[in-house]
C-alpha cells in the first residue's frame, strides 16, 4: 500500500492524497488534484526532487497512521513538493446519539 501512495505522490504536482482509517485499518485512499490554467497548457511532472527519500516519507506516513482508529492522514502537495502531512483524528463516543438516534 505504501508503495502505491508513493507512486501517487510522484505523479502529483498540486493536490492532496487522503488516507482514510477506520478501526485502525486503511480503508480508502483518495487523490484530489488541482490544476492551474497555465499548467494545463504546459504540463509538469510530479514530485521530481521534492520527495526526498521514499523510506523517510514512508516512515512519516506510518507514524501519522499509527494509533489512528478513525480519521484521515492528508498529504498536501504544492508545486511538486510535499508541503505538509495533516492528521485528522475522530473520536467516536458510543453513548452519544445523533438527532435521529443513529449515533455519529
N, C-alpha and C positions, 0 to 999 in steps of 0.2 A: 504494500500500500504506500509506504513512504517513497519508494522509487517512482511511483505514479504521480505523487504530489510534486516531487522534484521536477518531473517531466513537465507538469503543468506550469510550474514556476519558470522553467527555461523558455517556454513559448509565450509567456505573458509579458506585455510591455506596460500596460496600465490596467489595474483591476484588483480583484480580491479572489482569494481561494478560501472558501469557508468549509471547515471540517466540523461536522456535527456529531456530537457524542450523546448517546443515551445508554443508561445502565453501564457506564464505564466502557462502552464499545463505540467505535466509529461506525455510524450507520449511513452516512452520506457525505459526499464531497461535492461542493458546488463551485463553479467558475463563473465569475462575473467580470466581463471585460469592458473597458471603456475605450472609446476611440475619439480622438480629436479629428476634425475635418482635414487638417493639414497632414496628419499621419496616414489617413486613408489614401491620400494622393501619393505619398512616398512611404510605404510601409517599412517599419523597422523590425528587427529581430527581437527576440526575447531578452533574457536577462544578461546576456553577454558576460561581463566580468562582475556584475553585481551580486552574483550568487555566492561567491566565496567558495569555501569547501563544503560540498554536499554533506559530508559526515557531520560537520558542525551544525549545519542547518537541521539535519535530521534529529540531532540531539536536542536542539531548541524546541522543535515541534513535539517530540516525545515528552519533554519537560512540561510544555504547555498542556498537553493532553493528560498527563499523569494526575490521577485523582479527580478527573472531571467526570462526574456522574451524569449530569445533564448540562448541556451548553454547547458552546462553539469556540473554536480557535480560528481566528481570521488572519490570513497572511495578506498584507497590503503591499501591492507592487506599484511603484511610480517610476516612470521613465526607465523601465527595465531593471530596476534595483528593488530589492526587498526593503521597504521603508519601515515596517513595523509588524509585530506579532501581537494580536489582541486576544485576550481570553475572556469570554463571557460565560459566567457560571450561573446556572439556575438552581435554586434550592426548592425542591418540592416538599411541601408540608402536607402530610397525609390527613390532618384533621381540618384542613381548610377547604371549603367548597366554594365554587363559583356561584354566580347569580342563579344559574339553572340547576344547581345542585350537582354539577358534573365534575367538580374539582378544578384544578388549574389547567 
